[in-house]
Amino acid sequence: MPDDDPPESQSIDDDEPSPQPTKVPAKSKPSVFDSLFAIPSPLKHIFDRVPLITYTANELPLRSPRDGRKNILHLFTTPEDAKTGRPSFNPACLKWQVYLKFTGMPFTTVPSTNHASPPGALPFLQPGVSASEPSKQQQPVPSNKLKRWIATQKPGEKAQEPPDDMRYEAFTSLIDHRIRRAWQRPTPATPLHRPLLSNTFVQLTIAHKLRRAAEMEILKSNPSSTPSTTIIEADIFRDAEEALEALSTLLEKEDEWFFGQEKPALFDASVFAYTELLLDEGVGWRENNRLGEMVKKHENLVKHRERVKKMYF
Amino acid sequence: MQASDSSAYFCLRLTAASLGLHVKRLFELSSGLFNSMELFILGPAFGLPSIDAECIATVALLQRLHRKDWSLVPTHDDREGLPLLVSSGRRICGFKNIARHLGAEQQEGDAIALSSFLERGAQTLLDISLYVSFENYSTTRSAFTQILPWHTNYILPSRRRAVARARTEHLGISSIDVDNVHEDMSGRPSGMDGVGKEEAFEVEAQKRASLLLPRKDTLRSLLQKPEHSAVFKLHALADNFFGPLQDMLGEEDFLLGAEMKSVDCLACGYLSLMLYPKLPQDWLASTMRRKYAKLVAYVERMNKKLGLRTNPEAVMSLAQSSPGDESLARRQMTLPWQTPARSGIIDIVAMTTQELVSHIPGLKPSTSVATIRPNTQLFWQRQLPTVLIALAASLGLGVFATFRMGISTWPRGEELHVFGRKRFSDYGHLGAALAGMSVFSQQTQGHAGSRMAQDDREKATIVDVEVDVEPTSMR
């Protein structure tokens, strides 16, 4: 056992001279366990040579965000559109994308999927590192807490309250319930997802899966009067038509934005999210854009969409 | 013999029943021409005309329109969807479509928004209150027992509950669904996730831990328990629904001003079903009574005005009572109740089989997307599958019969050659003898047979030669 000690002390000497003085008092009473668990000298020599080469750190992938200080909104979009900041092709994502633009928060968009999202759904926002406290870990903000997060980011400004109109909730349900149902109906059949997938077999499988998921969603929101496995398309579209009519008459009474606001607010964002996608020719609707035809009948909704697009995109 | 007899009898019964069905349809059509409407709804419960909110709303709508020419039939057959209005040959289902058909006032923006708000918010609350919560579901179930025939009792309530659970899944309030715990207690190994077990363990552990640790439940830890957080979620849900509704009601008598609109009927349907049932966990009704007194007054006003209060026993006993008593009993009712629809044995079998089949994995009925309403289909469209099957079956039978009776024969071309098959001549002397015997037996049958046998032998020699030649060519 004593012959183990000299090389050990020597090796410590070689590598790091500073800890030795602190170790000396401990060494004064060498216990059995110290020597028992000490590494034998031949092995120690080998271990001292490792690592042989230290590689330089890999560079970050090209697509990764360069600037940690920016807020990043993860949403469904194509890589090209993400660079130019074009509207997303998913209404839920587009709503928040537009709303962030309304509030004037600086952010960039990044294409993503549900699997990459910590809350399990898109969109979510990865806040940039704040200048005041760079060490603070930033948690991703899911879409349902986005509004509160924006309010905390701008303590000086008065938070955007929902307009003090008792019909606000009722009209919100019009978009979230009726128009959403009608939107879900044609989604799987649209060629939106086609360019992203090259393999025909994969395309078919995914198209089937998407169709199934959309059907389940519609079935869930079916009124209890329809049989549990039936989707009555005519009813869905008639409901949507009524909803659009109601929205149009609501907008008629105000001059620019819904509920007589001076600036566009969340409600405008959620209306725009649907009208933009329904009226955009670039989306690739073929002939089954029945909902879009309905929107076109209401001139003020079309104008509302153009106004938002001109101001913010 | 007996078996075939009984099957023939069954077939007769079937045809008789289907004939009866058609006659019934015809009768319905002809009775529809005489300008009377029949409204089919799920039966009455909790002192309300129906156990389903949309059905109550439709009854309220018909009462509001002061129609005299309608009758109300409690039924359990929801294959087409309920409420179902049969009027002059047309079958219309759903509150909105019925309101449109009856020509209720043109819907304006506010009314549309409000009805959409009701549909979305109220349905969720009712699902949780009546179906998802296990204790309340037992009450709902017993209410169903009163109005349903025995076989549907096993099908309809559980199906409605499954749908309700699917609808409220995303809210994450499964902790009030105590049913899972009951399932968990019945013989599953420990360590599976179940609220009940964990609690039992926790109580035991806490008793000991409390001796060591002076820690008590803080407010925060209390609030984070699943059952408490579910309660908070439920109250938030209820407030989000009742709050805007009470704001819209304001000081007025009705939701959109001083006049009753068809949206009021819809609201009345949902709200009455929240307010009146006496449930073990009555968080919904108690929230409403405590915080939203105006809404309670509104619901009571509507119910009184439209005469919606119903005694379920009296309605269901219409079927048993004699005609004299019936008219007497009916006079006491505010609503034009008819005797409940009975179901035939065929219906029972069909419904039960359908339900059983739908539970077999892989045979789940696929979602049917109806681009037009199914009831506007023409008669021949509805009967098309039956006709096609019958045609195919009769065609098959006909072809079989012609062959069997020799009217036409099976097309015979070249005889089938199987290479490498052993023939009698391959077996040497014995084979030749056997072949001779078969030839002899064929000869006795006639000349044609013998000629065929000759052919046979000739072919056999040809095959032999080929086999001999091949090895030499290989060499």
Interface residues (C-beta under 8 A of the other chain):
Chain A: M166 R167 Y168 E169 A170 F171 S173 L174 D176 H177 R178 E215 L219 K220 S221 P223 S224 S225 T226 P227 S228 T229 T230 I231 I232 E233 A234 D235 D239 E242 A243 E245 A246 L247 T249 L250
Chain B: D52 A53 E54 D78 R79 E80 G81 L82 P83 C93 G94 F95 K96 N97 Q107 E108 G109 D110 I112 A113 L114 S116 F117 E119 R120 G121 Q123 R159 R160 V163 A166 R167 N240 P244 D247 M248 G250 P365 S366 T367 S368 V369 A370 T371 I372 R373 P374
